[in-house]
Amino acid sequence: MLKIAFTHNLKTSDSELEAEFDTPETVNALAGALRSLGHEVQLVEVSGPPSRVIARLEALQPDLVFNTSEGHAGRYREAFYPSVFEQLSLPFTGSDAYVCTLTLDKDMTKRVLRESGIPTPRSVLLQSARRLKRLDLRFPLILKPNFEGSSKGITQDSVVENEDAFQLRLKELLKKYPTGVLVEEYIEGRDVTVPYIEGLATPYEGVLTPVEYVFGEAALSARKYNIYDYALKNTESDAVSVRCPAVLDEEVEKELQQLSLKIVKVLGIRDFGRLDFRVTPSGAVYFIEVNALPSLEPGAGIYMAAERAGLASVEETLGAILKSALKRAGLDKRSQAPRKVRKNIRVGFTYNLKRIIPGDDYKTDQEAEYDSPKTIEAISQALKSLGHEVIELEATPDLPVRLGSTDLDVVFNIAEGIKGRNREAQVPALLELLDIPYTGSDPATLALALDKGIAKRVVRASGVATARGQLFLSSRDKLEKDLNFPLIVKPVAEGSSKGVLSTSVATNEMELRELVSLVLGRYNQGALVEEFLPGREFTVALIGESRPRVLPPMEIVYRTDKIKTPYPVYSYEYKLDPRGEIENQAPAQMSDALRKDVEQVARDAFSALGCRDFARIDVRLNAEGKACFIECNPLPGLTPKWSDLCLISDSVGMDYTTLIAELLSPAIRRWREKRRQD
């Protein structure tokens, strides 16, 4: 049994941009066939940002990638993900990045093959308008985009018979496909394609029986030229049938297969492919193009040809493709061994479970930073959906014993700890003692970030702007003269806005000392007093290790029509129940200059505090509109559709499972490095 990541582009519309993508029916059919072969299959749709795909693959750690992804845009799109797989050292099906780049370039492919004696139509690549008489080509000509598949850009108008038609069509195509138009002499005849599956014991080493496309009478009568154009391949596909074997003279069939084998070897096609030819009425054969990522939708010609080679089903055909890839990766012996359950990555999931429901009474806020059963379940299910074995470990006092006796590969940690200003560092410290890789920042950073006073000193020393402040250990401490009212008072080592209320801003010294006494009495720790920052407030999520990716800031918008105080703060009450008094705007609407300022503060604070993997940085503007650091949360909440980090990731189209995968992937990378060193 193998763990397979099935990478693909999902077709969601009839747009030409998605013509080469896989329909949901094809994806489900291929995934089902792979599962019926006894493998575990994880679907990885690649149409989002590449960073998410990479994080997902790093989190999944598959044995093999089954790849049909076409990429997104550009002349190298089919090569992008094979190059990613190579960088991640993941075995994958299909040709490598070089071959995918070469074969998408029709002109370059023809040049390479002409040098090897393969007959091709005379052609030239144009990237600007040119007079035909300079090209030494004979009419009729066919014009096609050089870097497209699925007959994109090919219509009946693609065949031209005179100079005027040539110039008109060339300008149209160059406008739409500026990377280049291939102009070649039109070959009268039939489209014949030759499928290939590496390693099959056929007379021509994996080259299969030729297949031809047969057009219905209605399609033929409506078209002057017998070409498999975009309409027939996509919108009018019912007018086309596939015939296997193609009706060919024995010598022509033999020549097609011989040429196909030579092309496969010259170009370096791996695992499977499709080679397209034109066969003239007299039996002459011309190479047209090669597809290193041919369609595997049910009913495709490759299955008909494979059946004649003894592969009776989609499952057997995919099995042959897998066998070729596994052999190349040195996994073929494993694939032939008796099936057994693969040992997935064992992910310990450490957390603190919230049992006391927070309320307005401060006596109920001691577990406000803990996570609800709903959040625990959501994270656990996301980890399991990535294909991992999850061991839930509540961070109670007996955790050290359970960690030491449980076989774990990595730990996904959201535990807040039990008590003390070093509480968030407790679980990571245990994991470092036991040499178990884990997600998130190390104990030093977690302890540092929880103490807002020390964290601000460190951040300020690195050049990041912060509000001026003072730590009070007694309500009788002397107020520093350079601090100006209004001043905000908060516990120095709490999270989730504990102790921060709508009444926490003092406008005079009497109010200040009352608030300080309240904090000291309730939380048995110092009270941080800072100048109130009157500007807009943002929170910024960062994901990554030493050079994190900054997600678009989210703004905490205070509804002045509902909030009566002139000093609004993101208080504990609002986090319990916003009551419409605040709005979370993600992404925030802001100028480019302000965004750059806010993101730079977040990035610099992340670095100064030594954060790792992920964190959320709170930023507020001062009276001059300058972004100032408020605090850092290296253990941000992960409640779906509620926590700030989740709202931010949602705003950029990152689903919850992908978010969890991105947070987990650096720990898995460290685990892999540890295994190599061991």
Secondary structure, DSSP 8 states (H G I E B T S, - for coil): --EEEEEE-B--S--GGGTTSB-HHHHHHHHHHHHHTT-EEEEEE-SS-HHHHHHHHHHH--SEEEE----SSSTTHHHHHHHHHHHTT--BSS--HHHHHHHH-HHHHHHHHHHTT-----EEEESS---GGGT---SSEEEEETT--TTTT--GGGEE-SHHHHHHHHHHHHHH-TT-EEEEE---SEEEEEEEETT--STTTTB---EEEEE-HHHHHT-SS----HHHHTTTGGGEEEESS----HHHHHHHHHHHHHHHHHHT--SEEEEEEEE-TT--EEEEEEESS---STT-HHHHHHHHTT--SHHHHHHHHHHHHHHHTT-HHHHHS--------EEEEEE-B--S---SSGGG-TTTTSB-HHHHHHHHHHHHHTT-EEEEEE-STTHHHHHHHS--SEEEE----SSSTTGGGHHHHHHHHTT--BSS--HHHHHHHHSHHHHHHHHHHTT--B--EEEESSTTS---TT--SSEEEEETT--TTTT--TT-EESSHHHHHHHHHHHHHHHSS-EEEEE---S-EEEEEEEESSS-EE---EEEEE-TTT---SS----HHHHH--TTSEEEESS----HHHHHHHHHHHHHHHHHTT--EEEEEEEEE-TTS-EEEEEEESS----TTTSHHHHHHHHTT--HHHHHHHHHHHHHHHHHHHHHH-
